[in-house]
């Protein structure tokens, strides 16, 4: 009961379901399929039919593009309360990226057919003009985020991208030291910034030598703010 209450609160906070009253939210929960994925398990792959949208109830998911071999670039790390797969769902096209569990995760899957019944629409999107405006704003945010990632990838050196990622993930700790909200391996850092593990390892080694960070059992401890140029 408590889990359903928490999930309903997450639904209420989304652009797709936020306009619904309690009865409609309960109906939405009844129409959803529960999915539990273990770390590394795939939710969908690039080229799949985008016939569902997902609410992340717990855990962490990553959307990414890959060459199918060893190269991978993470587009987004999704946290609880986020809707996953909206872009492909809106235009009824194919998935433009892959999505897999970053850690053990619980999701609710909403098929287009069931949302058509819930909203009484032909496209599975709400009638409400306010809700459609919020969805449009969400798409604008996606474009802005992808534009920033493209700019950083094209115009910024690897150190600059490492610095931005570390600053985004900083979490205060006792004293002057700071740690990351989620500890990342060198390969995970490389996948998020579009670089190689070897280059990331070299930069981290130089930051240790400059006494900007300390590495403890694969944990990055930030001793002072990283400089803009290094």
N, CA, C and O of each residue as an XYZ file, in Angstrom:
920
protein
N       0.845     -1.209      0.000
C       0.000      0.000      0.000
C       0.873      1.249      0.000
O       0.632      2.194     -0.750
N       1.916      1.233      0.877
C       2.804      2.375      0.967
C       3.584      2.547     -0.332
O       3.822      3.673     -0.770
N       3.990      1.414     -0.961
C       4.714      1.483     -2.224
C       3.843      2.100     -3.311
O       4.314      2.930     -4.088
N       2.565      1.696     -3.370
C       1.654      2.278     -4.350
C       1.475      3.774     -4.145
O       1.390      4.537     -5.107
N       1.419      4.188     -2.877
C       1.286      5.620     -2.563
C       2.506      6.379     -3.073
O       2.376      7.456     -3.655
N       3.700      5.808     -2.852
C       4.923      6.469     -3.312
C       4.973      6.539     -4.836
O       5.362      7.558     -5.406
N       4.572      5.440     -5.493
C       4.591      5.417     -6.948
C       3.576      6.408     -7.517
O       3.833      7.070     -8.522
N       2.420      6.500     -6.858
C       1.402      7.456     -7.320
C       1.931      8.889     -7.207
O       1.647      9.733     -8.057
N       2.697      9.149     -6.157
C       3.292     10.478     -6.000
C       4.298     10.747     -7.120
O       4.387     11.870     -7.617
N       5.060      9.717     -7.522
C       5.994      9.877     -8.639
C       5.244     10.153     -9.939
O       5.653     11.002    -10.731
N       4.143      9.429    -10.154
C       3.319      9.664    -11.347
C       2.797     11.092    -11.381
O       2.812     11.747    -12.423
N       2.338     11.564    -10.234
C       1.766     12.909    -10.136
C       2.795     13.974    -10.488
O       2.443     15.072    -10.919
N       4.057     13.647    -10.304
C       5.117     14.617    -10.577
C       5.597     14.631    -12.014
O       6.520     15.376    -12.344
N       4.990     13.818    -12.887
C       5.434     13.769    -14.278
C       4.587     14.662    -15.183
O       3.467     15.035    -14.835
N       5.132     14.992    -16.329
C       4.410     15.826    -17.296
C       3.296     15.054    -17.999
O       2.374     15.659    -18.546
N       3.375     13.732    -17.989
C       2.377     12.922    -18.688
C       1.152     12.638    -17.816
O       0.030     12.582    -18.321
N       1.361     12.460    -16.517
C       0.265     12.069    -15.625
C      -0.077     13.125    -14.566
O      -1.025     12.950    -13.802
N       0.685     14.209    -14.520
C       0.534     15.182    -13.440
C      -0.811     15.868    -13.359
O      -1.178     16.383    -12.302
N      -1.562     15.887    -14.463
C      -2.854     16.583    -14.490
C      -4.003     15.693    -14.012
O      -5.126     16.173    -13.863
N      -3.740     14.404    -13.768
C      -4.805     13.467    -13.419
C      -5.207     13.577    -11.952
O      -4.376     13.884    -11.098
N      -6.495     13.324    -11.658
C      -6.939     13.280    -10.268
C      -6.606     11.906     -9.681
O      -6.094     11.036    -10.386
N      -6.897     11.711     -8.395
C      -6.513     10.479     -7.706
C      -7.136      9.240     -8.329
O      -6.475      8.208     -8.448
N      -8.396      9.330     -8.726
C      -9.060      8.173     -9.326
C      -8.383      7.771    -10.631
O      -8.174      6.586    -10.892
N      -8.042      8.766    -11.449
C      -7.373      8.487    -12.716
C      -5.957      7.945    -12.491
O      -5.485      7.089    -13.238
N      -5.289      8.456    -11.454
C      -3.954      7.937    -11.139
C      -4.030      6.477    -10.720
O      -3.182      5.670    -11.102
N      -5.057      6.136     -9.926
C      -5.265      4.736     -9.538
C      -5.505      3.873    -10.773
O      -4.997      2.756    -10.869
N      -6.286      4.402    -11.719
C      -6.557      3.678    -12.952
C      -5.270      3.471    -13.753
O      -5.045      2.406    -14.328
N      -4.438      4.504    -13.778
C      -3.159      4.395    -14.487
C      -2.304      3.284    -13.887
O      -1.676      2.514    -14.615
N      -2.281      3.204    -12.559
C      -1.509      2.154    -11.889
C      -2.047      0.770    -12.237
O      -1.280     -0.180    -12.394
N      -3.364      0.661    -12.355
C      -3.981     -0.626    -12.714
C      -3.584     -1.053    -14.130
O      -3.467     -2.245    -14.414
N      -3.381     -0.081    -15.006
C      -3.070     -0.380    -16.404
C      -1.583     -0.652    -16.637
O      -1.202     -1.127    -17.706
N      -0.749     -0.356    -15.653
C       0.696     -0.475    -15.821
C       1.173     -1.915    -15.590
O       0.596     -2.656    -14.795
N       2.224     -2.282    -16.295
C       2.906     -3.559    -16.073
C       4.184     -3.295    -15.286
O       4.950     -2.391    -15.620
N       4.408     -4.077    -14.250
C       5.604     -3.925    -13.432
C       6.781     -4.646    -14.080
O       6.659     -5.793    -14.509
N       7.918     -3.962    -14.145
C       9.142     -4.565    -14.687
C      10.264     -4.393    -13.666
O      10.489     -3.292    -13.164
N      10.960     -5.476    -13.365
C      12.122     -5.414    -12.483
C      13.338     -5.898    -13.264
O      13.348     -7.010    -13.792
N      14.355     -5.054    -13.329
C      15.559     -5.358    -14.096
C      16.765     -5.418    -13.179
O      16.916     -4.592    -12.279
N      17.621     -6.399    -13.412
C      18.890     -6.473    -12.692
C      19.910     -5.574    -13.379
O      19.755     -5.231    -14.551
N      20.951     -5.195    -12.649
C      21.987     -4.329    -13.208
C      22.519     -4.910    -14.516
O      22.886     -6.084    -14.581
N      22.557     -4.077    -15.555
C      23.058     -4.489    -16.848
C      22.004     -5.037    -17.783
O      22.266     -5.205    -18.974
N      20.795     -5.325    -17.263
C      19.742     -5.884    -18.096
C      19.141     -4.802    -18.999
O      18.983     -3.655    -18.581
N      18.811     -5.171    -20.226
C      18.332     -4.222    -21.230
C      16.824     -4.013    -21.131
O      16.065     -4.974    -21.009
N      16.396     -2.755    -21.183
C      14.973     -2.425    -21.247
C      14.517     -2.374    -22.701
O      13.503     -2.971    -23.061
N      15.277     -1.652    -23.539
C      15.013     -1.645    -24.981
C      16.303     -1.322    -25.721
O      17.270     -0.837    -25.135
N      16.297     -1.600    -27.017
C      17.484     -1.386    -27.843
C      17.174     -0.433    -28.984
O      16.021     -0.284    -29.388
N      18.208      0.205    -29.495
C      18.063      1.110    -30.636
C      17.406      0.376    -31.801
O      17.816     -0.729    -32.156
N      16.390      0.991    -32.393
C      15.676      0.387    -33.500
C      14.400     -0.328    -33.101
O      13.590     -0.677    -33.960
N      14.207     -0.556    -31.786
C      12.968     -1.194    -31.323
C      11.773     -0.276    -31.564
O      11.920      0.944    -31.629
N      10.611     -0.861    -31.692
C       9.384     -0.090    -31.814
C       9.080      0.607    -30.486
O       9.081     -0.032    -29.434
N       8.822      1.914    -30.534
C       8.579      2.692    -29.313
C       7.102      2.671    -28.948
O       6.398      3.666    -29.123
N       6.641      1.546    -28.445
C       5.211      1.385    -28.154
C       4.886      1.529    -26.672
O       3.728      1.402    -26.276
N       5.907      1.796    -25.847
C       5.688      1.936    -24.409
C       6.479      3.120    -23.865
O       7.485      3.538    -24.438
N       5.996      3.645    -22.745
C       6.743      4.636    -21.980
C       6.836      4.099    -20.560
O       5.945      3.383    -20.103
N       7.917      4.445    -19.859
C       8.197      3.816    -18.570
C       8.400      4.851    -17.471
O       9.023      5.891    -17.687
N       7.864      4.549    -16.287
C       8.156      5.344    -15.095
C       9.176      4.571    -14.274
O       8.960      3.405    -13.945
N      10.288      5.218    -13.944
C      11.290      4.592    -13.086
C      10.866      4.790    -11.634
O      10.870      5.911    -11.125
N      10.501      3.695    -10.973
C      10.022      3.752     -9.589
C      11.167      3.684     -8.592
O      11.117      4.332     -7.547
N      12.197      2.909     -8.902
C      13.370      2.825     -8.025
C      14.557      2.334     -8.838
O      14.401      1.705     -9.884
N      15.743      2.637     -8.334
C      16.953      2.229     -9.031
C      17.509      3.323     -9.915
O      17.299      4.508     -9.658
N      18.222      2.923    -10.962
C      18.863      3.867    -11.872
C      18.992      3.210    -13.240
O      19.369      2.043    -13.346
N      18.671      3.978    -14.296
C      18.755      3.481    -15.667
C      19.651      4.409    -16.484
O      19.783      5.591    -16.166
N      20.257      3.878    -17.523
C      21.062      4.710    -18.420
C      20.605      4.524    -19.856
O      20.365      3.406    -20.311
N      20.488      5.647    -20.563
C      20.241      5.599    -21.998
C      21.572      5.886    -22.687
O      22.336      6.743    -22.243
N      21.846      5.164    -23.775
C      23.153      5.279    -24.403
C      23.096      4.850    -25.859
O      22.168      4.165    -26.289
N      24.107      5.269    -26.604
C      24.310      4.791    -27.966
C      25.596      3.973    -27.978
O      26.494      4.193    -27.166
N      25.671      3.028    -28.910
C      26.808      2.117    -28.930
C      27.070      1.655    -30.352
O      26.170      1.654    -31.192
N      28.323      1.258    -30.620
C      28.651      0.693    -31.921
C      28.405     -0.814    -31.950
O      28.683     -1.477    -32.949
N      27.879     -1.353    -30.838
C      27.604     -2.779    -30.767
C      28.814     -3.606    -30.371
O      28.715     -4.820    -30.194
N      29.958     -2.946    -30.233
C      31.182     -3.649    -29.848
C      31.665     -3.116    -28.503
O      31.119     -3.470    -27.458
N      32.679     -2.272    -28.529
C      33.246     -1.788    -27.267
C      32.966     -0.315    -26.999
O      33.101      0.141    -25.863
N      32.573      0.446    -28.039
C      32.373      1.881    -27.864
C      30.950      2.182    -27.396
O      29.977      1.623    -27.901
N      30.862      3.074    -26.426
C      29.572      3.400    -25.818
C      29.608      4.839    -25.342
O      30.628      5.307    -24.837
N      28.487      5.546    -25.504
C      28.377      6.929    -25.028
C      27.058      7.078    -24.300
O      25.991      6.918    -24.892
N      27.131      7.385    -23.015
C      25.933      7.510    -22.184
C      25.296      8.876    -22.401
O      25.946      9.910    -22.246
N      24.030      8.865    -22.759
C      23.294     10.106    -23.007
C      22.676     10.660    -21.737
O      22.637     11.874    -21.538
N      22.189      9.770    -20.872
C      21.513     10.226    -19.656
C      21.484      9.115    -18.616
O      21.327      7.939    -18.945
N      21.638      9.506    -17.360
C      21.403      8.613    -16.230
C      20.056      9.009    -15.641
O      19.871     10.148    -15.212
N      19.115      8.069    -15.622
C      17.748      8.354    -15.166
C      17.577      7.931    -13.719
O      18.071      6.881    -13.308
N      16.878      8.748    -12.947
C      16.648      8.506    -11.531
C      15.147      8.348    -11.262
O      14.330      8.699    -12.112
N      14.776      7.820    -10.081
C      13.350      7.588     -9.785
C      12.487      8.830     -9.992
O      12.860      9.942     -9.619
N      11.314      8.602    -10.601
C      10.388      9.689    -10.893
C      10.454     10.156    -12.332
O       9.590     10.908    -12.784
N      11.478      9.714    -13.060
C      11.605     10.129    -14.461
C      10.863      9.176    -15.382
O      10.777      7.974    -15.127
N      10.330      9.739    -16.462
C       9.738      8.936    -17.522
C      10.817      8.613    -18.546
O      11.612      9.477    -18.917
N      10.838      7.377    -18.996
C      11.857      6.909    -19.933
C      11.180      6.504    -21.240
O      10.143      5.840    -21.235
N      11.774      6.910    -22.352
C      11.269      6.500    -23.662
C      10.216      7.413    -24.254
O       9.494      7.010    -25.166
N      10.112      8.646    -23.749
C       9.058      9.551    -24.209
C       9.257     10.012    -25.647
O       8.284     10.142    -26.390
N      10.503     10.264    -26.055
C      10.738     10.840    -27.383
C      10.221      9.907    -28.471
O       9.463     10.334    -29.342
N      10.621      8.641    -28.432
C      10.147      7.688    -29.425
C       8.657      7.429    -29.317
O       7.982      7.209    -30.323
N       8.139      7.457    -28.078
C       6.714      7.220    -27.862
C       5.874      8.317    -28.508
O       4.827      8.035    -29.090
N       6.324      9.559    -28.410
C       5.551     10.688    -28.930
C       5.409     10.620    -30.448
O       4.322     10.853    -30.976
N       6.487     10.305    -31.150
C       6.387     10.302    -32.614
C       6.123      8.907    -33.192
O       6.151      8.719    -34.408
N       5.866      7.928    -32.308
C       5.543      6.555    -32.740
C       6.628      5.958    -33.626
O       6.353      5.105    -34.471
N       7.851      6.408    -33.428
C       8.952      5.916    -34.250
C       9.727      4.800    -33.575
O       9.232      4.133    -32.667
N      10.959      4.612    -34.041
C      11.827      3.613    -33.452
C      12.664      4.243    -32.344
O      12.861      5.458    -32.313
N      13.149      3.410    -31.444
C      14.045      3.893    -30.398
C      15.343      4.391    -31.034
O      15.928      3.715    -31.879
N      15.783      5.573    -30.623
C      17.009      6.155    -31.170
C      18.221      5.874    -30.287
O      19.336      6.287    -30.607
N      18.001      5.169    -29.171
C      19.090      4.834    -28.259
C      18.754      3.527    -27.554
O      17.680      2.957    -27.744
N      19.687      3.069    -26.745
C      19.485      1.884    -25.924
C      19.204      2.316    -24.494
O      19.541      3.432    -24.099
N      18.586      1.430    -23.718
C      18.337      1.724    -22.307
C      18.561      0.446    -21.511
O      18.013     -0.606    -21.838
N      19.379      0.551    -20.457
C      19.684     -0.604    -19.623
C      19.770     -0.168    -18.162
O      19.945      1.012    -17.859
N      19.645     -1.137    -17.272
C      19.675     -0.850    -15.836
C      21.097     -0.521    -15.383
O      22.022     -1.306    -15.594
N      21.258      0.634    -14.764
C      22.540      1.043    -14.197
C      22.746      0.366    -12.845
O      23.875      0.178    -12.392
N      21.642      0.007    -12.218
C      21.618     -0.789    -10.995
C      20.264     -1.497    -10.963
O      19.409     -1.220    -11.806
N      20.056     -2.392    -10.021
C      18.762     -3.075     -9.938
C      17.647     -2.033     -9.894
O      17.696     -1.098     -9.095
N      16.641     -2.200    -10.758
C      15.633     -1.156    -10.934
C      14.233     -1.733    -11.055
O      14.036     -2.868    -11.489
N      13.260     -0.907    -10.653
C      11.847     -1.250    -10.784
C      11.184     -0.178    -11.636
O      11.310      1.013    -11.353
N      10.470     -0.609    -12.693
C       9.800      0.320    -13.588
C       8.349     -0.083    -13.769
O       7.976     -1.238    -13.566
N       7.535      0.895    -14.157
C       6.165      0.640    -14.586
C       6.091      0.940    -16.076
O       6.489      2.015    -16.523
N       5.577     -0.019    -16.839
C       5.471      0.129    -18.289
C       4.036      0.460    -18.669
O       3.099     -0.204    -18.225
N       3.867      1.497    -19.497
C       2.550      1.912    -19.979
C       2.547      1.768    -21.494
O       3.287      2.469    -22.184
N       1.724      0.869    -22.016
C       1.641      0.677    -23.464
C       0.788      1.779    -24.089
O      -0.051      2.385    -23.422
N       1.016      2.027    -25.376
C       0.231      3.044    -26.080
C      -1.257      2.678    -26.052
O      -2.113      3.537    -25.841
N      -1.546      1.411    -26.264
C      -2.934      0.966    -26.292
C      -3.651      1.277    -24.975
O      -4.797      1.725    -24.976
N      -2.967      1.036    -23.855
C      -3.609      1.280    -22.559
C      -3.718      2.767    -22.249
O      -4.673      3.202    -21.605
N      -2.741      3.548    -22.708
C      -2.839      4.994    -22.495
C      -3.908      5.614    -23.383
O      -4.516      6.618    -23.013
N      -4.140      5.029    -24.542
C      -5.243      5.492    -25.395
C      -6.570      5.325    -24.663
O      -7.456      6.173    -24.769
N      -6.701      4.232    -23.925
C      -7.922      4.009    -23.138
C      -7.988      4.945    -21.940
O      -9.051      5.476    -21.618
N      -6.853      5.145    -21.280
C      -6.831      6.000    -20.093
C      -7.182      7.445    -20.442
O      -7.988      8.077    -19.759
N      -6.566      7.969    -21.522
C      -6.758      9.367    -21.901
C      -7.888      9.557    -22.914
O      -8.294     10.683    -23.200
N      -8.391      8.443    -23.453
C      -9.432      8.489    -24.485
C      -8.970      9.331    -25.671
O      -9.680     10.225    -26.131
N      -7.770      9.029    -26.154
C      -7.205      9.735    -27.307
C      -6.660      8.712    -28.293
O      -6.479      7.544    -27.949
N      -6.399      9.155    -29.523
C      -5.912      8.253    -30.555
C      -4.399      8.070    -30.519
O      -3.885      7.094    -31.065
N      -3.675      9.001    -29.879
C      -2.213      8.907    -29.868
C      -1.643      8.457    -28.519
O      -0.430      8.299    -28.377
N      -2.526      8.251    -27.522
C      -2.033      7.827    -26.216
C      -1.456      8.952    -25.388
O      -0.802      8.707    -24.374
N      -1.693     10.199    -25.813
C      -1.252     11.378    -25.067
C      -2.486     12.099    -24.520
O      -3.576     11.946    -25.072
N      -2.337     12.873    -23.457
C      -3.496     13.511    -22.826
C      -4.199     14.516    -23.743
O      -3.578     15.118    -24.618
N      -5.507     14.685    -23.523
C      -6.274     15.743    -24.194
C      -5.845     17.113    -23.684
O      -5.792     18.083    -24.440
N      -5.541     17.176    -22.397
C      -5.305     18.447    -21.709
C      -4.256     19.315    -22.407
O      -3.124     18.870    -22.593
N      -4.614     20.556    -22.800
C      -3.629     21.460    -23.406
C      -2.453     21.737    -22.466
O      -1.310     21.857    -22.907
N      -2.752     21.839    -21.153
C      -1.681     22.088    -20.187
C      -0.694     20.933    -20.169
O       0.519     21.142    -20.134
N      -1.225     19.699    -20.192
C      -0.347     18.530    -20.186
C       0.483     18.476    -21.457
O       1.671     18.159    -21.404
N      -0.122     18.780    -22.599
C       0.620     18.757    -23.862
C       1.694     19.846    -23.897
O       2.756     19.664    -24.492
N       1.404     20.976    -23.256
C       2.423     22.030    -23.157
C       3.597     21.558    -22.310
O       4.752     21.824    -22.642
N       3.302     20.856    -21.212
C       4.372     20.340    -20.356
C       5.201     19.298    -21.111
O       6.420     19.234    -20.951
N       4.542     18.491    -21.924
C       5.272     17.499    -22.723
C       6.186     18.205    -23.730
O       7.329     17.793    -23.931
N       5.676     19.273    -24.364
C       6.488     20.033    -25.307
C       7.700     20.641    -24.594
O       8.807     20.637    -25.132
N       7.487     21.161    -23.388
C       8.603     21.733    -22.623
C       9.630     20.660    -22.275
O      10.833     20.922    -22.268
N       9.148     19.447    -21.986
C      10.058     18.335    -21.728
C      10.927     18.061    -22.941
O      12.132     17.848    -22.806
N      10.324     18.065    -24.136
C      11.094     17.825    -25.353
C      12.125     18.925    -25.584
O      13.230     18.653    -26.052
N      11.766     20.163    -25.257
C      12.717     21.269    -25.380
C      13.907     21.039    -24.445
O      15.053     21.280    -24.824
N      13.629     20.572    -23.223
C      14.710     20.291    -22.274
C      15.626     19.188    -22.793
O      16.842     19.244    -22.606
N      15.038     18.185    -23.444
C      15.846     17.109    -24.030
C      16.772     17.665    -25.107
O      17.956     17.332    -25.152
N      16.220     18.519    -25.978
C      17.025     19.128    -27.038
C      18.150     19.969    -26.445
O      19.290     19.894    -26.904
N      17.833     20.775    -25.421
C      18.857     21.606    -24.776
C      19.968     20.743    -24.171
O      21.151     21.051    -24.314
N      19.572     19.659    -23.493
C      20.563     18.786    -22.862
C      21.465     18.126    -23.899
O      22.680     18.050    -23.717
N      20.859     17.647    -24.995
C      21.649     17.015    -26.044
C      22.550     18.031    -26.748
O      23.666     17.701    -27.149
N      22.065     19.263    -26.896
C      22.884     20.317    -27.514
C      24.112     20.613    -26.661
O      25.213     20.793    -27.182
N      23.915     20.662    -25.353
C      25.039     20.919    -24.436
C      26.046     19.786    -24.500
O      27.252     20.032    -24.538
N      25.566     18.536    -24.512
C      26.473     17.392    -24.592
C      27.245     17.408    -25.913
O      28.442     17.120    -25.941
N      26.552     17.746    -27.012
C      27.216     17.803    -28.311
C      28.277     18.908    -28.324
O      29.370     18.715    -28.856
N      27.952     20.060    -27.740
C      28.911     21.171    -27.684
C      30.144     20.785    -26.882
O      31.272     21.032    -27.308
N      29.925     20.173    -25.712
C      31.051     19.772    -24.872
C      31.918     18.727    -25.558
O      33.145     18.765    -25.473
N      31.256     17.788    -26.243
C      31.993     16.722    -26.917
C      32.826     17.269    -28.069
O      33.945     16.812    -28.301
N      32.281     18.252    -28.794
C      32.963     18.778    -29.976
C      33.998     19.843    -29.647
O      35.028     19.931    -30.316
N      33.737     20.656    -28.622
C      34.550     21.857    -28.401
C      35.395     21.819    -27.128
O      36.264     22.674    -26.952
N      35.168     20.864    -26.248
C      35.870     20.835    -24.968
C      36.833     19.654    -24.923
O      36.534     18.580    -25.447
N      37.999     19.857    -24.291
C      38.938     18.744    -24.174
C      38.465     17.747    -23.122
O      37.505     18.005    -22.396
N      39.146     16.609    -23.046
C      38.704     15.526    -22.159
C      38.733     15.969    -20.708
O      37.813     15.652    -19.953
N      39.772     16.698    -20.298
C      39.817     17.163    -18.908
C      38.597     18.012    -18.586
O      38.001     17.852    -17.521
N      38.215     18.912    -19.484
C      37.058     19.773    -19.231
C      35.793     18.961    -19.029
O      34.958     19.306    -18.192
N      35.644     17.881    -19.792
C      34.456     17.042    -19.656
C      34.492     16.226    -18.367
O      33.454     15.993    -17.747
N      35.677     15.794    -17.967
C      35.819     15.104    -16.670
C      35.453     16.045    -15.532
O      34.748     15.665    -14.597
N      35.943     17.279    -15.624
C      35.666     18.270    -14.585
C      34.174     18.539    -14.446
O      33.657     18.588    -13.329
N      33.475     18.715    -15.563
C      32.037     18.969    -15.527
C      31.306     17.793    -14.885
O      30.429     17.997    -14.046
N      31.658     16.565    -15.270
C      30.994     15.387    -14.717
C      31.207     15.286    -13.217
O      30.260     15.033    -12.472
N      32.440     15.483    -12.766
C      32.725     15.398    -11.325
C      31.969     16.488    -10.568
O      31.398     16.220     -9.511
N      31.959     17.707    -11.093
C      31.249     18.800    -10.415
C      29.749     18.534    -10.333
O      29.114     18.887     -9.340
N      29.177     17.915    -11.367
C      27.748     17.613    -11.363
C      27.393     16.562    -10.325
O      26.257     16.518     -9.853
N      28.348     15.719     -9.965
C      28.064     14.593     -9.084
C      28.586     14.782     -7.666
O      28.528     13.856     -6.857
N      29.097     15.977     -7.355
C      29.669     16.211     -6.031
C      28.613     16.169     -4.928
O      27.484     16.629     -5.104
N      29.007     15.610     -3.800
C      28.138     15.534     -2.638
C      28.964     15.904     -1.413
O      30.061     15.379     -1.222
N      28.444     16.803     -0.584
C      29.187     17.245      0.588
C      29.427     16.101      1.564
O      28.610     15.190      1.696
N      30.561     16.172      2.241
C      30.913     15.218      3.270
C      31.444     16.016      4.454
O      31.662     17.222      4.346
N      31.652     15.347      5.574
C      32.189     16.048      6.744
C      33.523     16.696      6.400
O      34.359     16.097      5.724
N      33.713     17.926      6.872
C      34.949     18.634      6.595
C      34.937     19.257      5.214
O      33.875     19.518      4.648
N      36.111     19.491      4.682
C      36.251     20.155      3.389
C      36.210     19.182      2.216
O      36.066     19.607      1.070
N      36.334     17.899      2.483
C      36.372     16.918      1.408
C      34.970     16.634      0.878
O      33.977     16.779      1.591
N      34.910     16.227     -0.389
C      33.637     15.897     -1.024
C      33.790     14.582     -1.781
O      34.878     14.244     -2.246
N      32.697     13.853     -1.899
C      32.696     12.611     -2.661
C      31.619     12.704     -3.739
O      30.824     13.644     -3.748
N      31.595     11.739     -4.637
C      30.582     11.708     -5.681
C      29.326     11.016     -5.173
O      29.400     10.089     -4.367
N      28.168     11.476     -5.651
C      26.906     10.862     -5.253
C      26.881      9.384     -5.606
O      26.296      8.575     -4.886
N      27.513      9.038     -6.711
C      27.633      7.643     -7.119
C      29.059      7.435     -7.603
O      29.528      8.134     -8.502
N      29.737      6.482     -7.008
C      31.113      6.241     -7.409
C      31.159      5.585     -8.779
O      30.405      4.651     -9.057
N      32.042      6.075     -9.628
C      32.143      5.614    -11.000
C      33.502      4.978    -11.254
O      34.517      5.446    -10.738
N      33.522      3.920    -12.044
C      34.787      3.368    -12.495
C      35.343      4.268    -13.592
O      34.635      5.118    -14.132
N      36.618      4.069    -13.914
C      37.218      4.857    -14.990
C      36.495      4.618    -16.309
O      36.336      5.545    -17.103
N      36.055      3.387    -16.553
C      35.327      3.093    -17.779
C      33.969      3.787    -17.802
O      33.540      4.275    -18.847
N      33.288      3.834    -16.650
C      31.989      4.511    -16.585
C      32.146      6.007    -16.834
O      31.309      6.618    -17.498
N      33.220      6.601    -16.302
C      33.487      8.016    -16.574
C      33.731      8.212    -18.071
O      33.195      9.138    -18.680
N      34.542      7.334    -18.652
C      34.834      7.433    -20.088
C      33.561      7.324    -20.923
O      33.389      8.056    -21.898
N      32.668      6.406    -20.537
C      31.420      6.228    -21.287
C      30.520      7.453    -21.196
O      29.759      7.733    -22.122
N      30.603      8.184    -20.086
C      29.738      9.352    -19.921
C      30.274     10.597    -20.612
O      29.512     11.518    -20.904
N      31.580     10.636    -20.877
C      32.145     11.844    -21.484
C      32.619     11.624    -22.910
O      33.086     12.563    -23.554
N      32.508     10.394    -23.418
C      32.928     10.123    -24.787
C      34.432     10.107    -24.955
O      34.973     10.760    -25.847
N      35.111      9.354    -24.091
C      36.565      9.261    -24.159
C      36.981      7.818    -23.913
O      36.137      6.924    -23.851
N      38.288      7.594    -23.772
C      38.804      6.254    -23.494
C      39.132      6.119    -22.014
O      39.395      7.109    -21.332
N      39.112      4.882    -21.526
C      39.453      4.640    -20.123
C      40.894      5.054    -19.847
O      41.198      5.555    -18.764
N      41.785      4.849    -20.820
C      43.191      5.184    -20.628
C      43.382      6.693    -20.427
O      44.163      7.118    -19.575
N      42.660      7.496    -21.219
C      42.758      8.954    -21.078
C      42.205      9.407    -19.726
O      42.790     10.275    -19.077
N      41.085      8.827    -19.302
C      40.505      9.165    -17.993
C      41.480      8.801    -16.880
O      41.662      9.580    -15.944
N      42.110      7.630    -16.965
C      43.068      7.189    -15.951
C      44.233      8.163    -15.847
O      44.700      8.462    -14.747
N      44.709      8.664    -16.999
C      45.824      9.603    -16.995
C      45.429     10.919    -16.318
O      46.203     11.483    -15.543
N      44.216     11.403    -16.617
C      43.767     12.664    -16.022
C      43.585     12.517    -14.510
O      43.989     13.401    -13.754
N      42.989     11.425    -14.067
C      42.805     11.209    -12.631
C      44.152     11.115    -11.920
O      44.306     11.621    -10.808
N      45.121     10.470    -12.557
C      46.462     10.367    -11.968
C      47.078     11.749    -11.793
O      47.707     12.029    -10.772
N      46.896     12.615    -12.794
C      47.443     13.976    -12.703
C      46.725     14.786    -11.633
O      47.350     15.600    -10.954
N      45.413     14.573    -11.472
C      44.667     15.285    -10.430
C      45.087     14.818     -9.041
O      45.095     15.609     -8.098
N      45.437     13.537     -8.907
C      45.965     13.034     -7.640
C      47.308     13.695     -7.352
O      47.553     14.143     -6.231
N      48.180     13.758     -8.362
C      49.499     14.376     -8.203
C      49.369     15.850     -7.826
O      50.167     16.365     -7.044
N      48.359     16.530     -8.384
C      48.148     17.940     -8.057
C      47.391     18.153     -6.762
O      47.116     19.290     -6.381
N      47.049     17.062     -6.078
C      46.342     17.084     -4.795
C      44.954     17.726     -4.892
O      44.488     18.394     -3.969
N      44.317     17.500     -6.036
C      42.924     17.932     -6.198
C      41.962     16.825     -5.776
O      40.864     17.097     -5.290
N      42.383     15.574     -5.965
C      41.542     14.448     -5.584
C      42.404     13.389     -4.891
O      43.634     13.424     -4.949
N      41.730     12.466     -4.245
C      42.367     11.290     -3.673
C      41.540     10.073     -4.057
O      40.311     10.137     -4.033
N      42.176      8.979     -4.408
C      41.481      7.754     -4.764
C      41.559      6.777     -3.607
O      42.648      6.387     -3.187
N      40.394      6.379     -3.088
C      40.326      5.457     -1.963
C      39.448      4.270     -2.333
O      38.233      4.412     -2.466
N      40.059      3.099     -2.502
C      39.287      1.900     -2.847
C      38.329      2.174     -4.010
O      37.146      1.840     -3.951
N      38.866      2.786     -5.061
C      38.114      3.118     -6.271
C      37.099      4.238     -6.058
O      36.268      4.491     -6.930
N      37.156      4.908     -4.913
C      36.299      6.067     -4.651
C      37.085      7.327     -4.958
O      38.268      7.425     -4.630
N      36.426      8.296     -5.590
C      37.050      9.587     -5.862
C      36.657     10.543     -4.749
O      35.478     10.847     -4.570
N      37.649     11.018     -3.998
C      37.432     12.011     -2.949
C      38.009     13.331     -3.447
O      39.199     13.419     -3.748
N      37.168     14.352     -3.534
C      37.605     15.655     -4.043
C      38.096     16.501     -2.875
O      37.340     16.789     -1.947
N      39.361     16.894     -2.924
C      39.986     17.651     -1.838
C      39.783     19.154     -2.004
O      39.706     19.880     -1.013
N      39.698     19.628     -3.247
C      39.423     21.041     -3.522
C      38.852     21.129     -4.921
O      39.020     20.216     -5.730
N      38.181     22.223     -5.200
C      37.505     22.375     -6.483
C      38.505     22.271     -7.632
O      39.611     22.806     -7.559
N      38.106     21.589     -8.669
C      39.005     21.390     -9.808
C      39.130     22.689    -10.600
O      38.143     23.404    -10.772
N      40.339     23.003    -11.087
C      40.534     24.247    -11.844
C      39.878     24.175    -13.212
O      39.681     23.089    -13.757
N      39.543     25.330    -13.765
C      38.947     25.364    -15.102
C      39.910     24.807    -16.137
O      39.513     24.048    -17.022
N      41.164     25.183    -16.026
C      42.199     24.683    -16.933
C      43.232     23.915    -16.124
O      43.586     24.303    -15.011
N      43.712     22.816    -16.706
C      44.650     21.977    -15.948
C      45.648     21.340    -16.915
O      46.529     20.593    -16.490
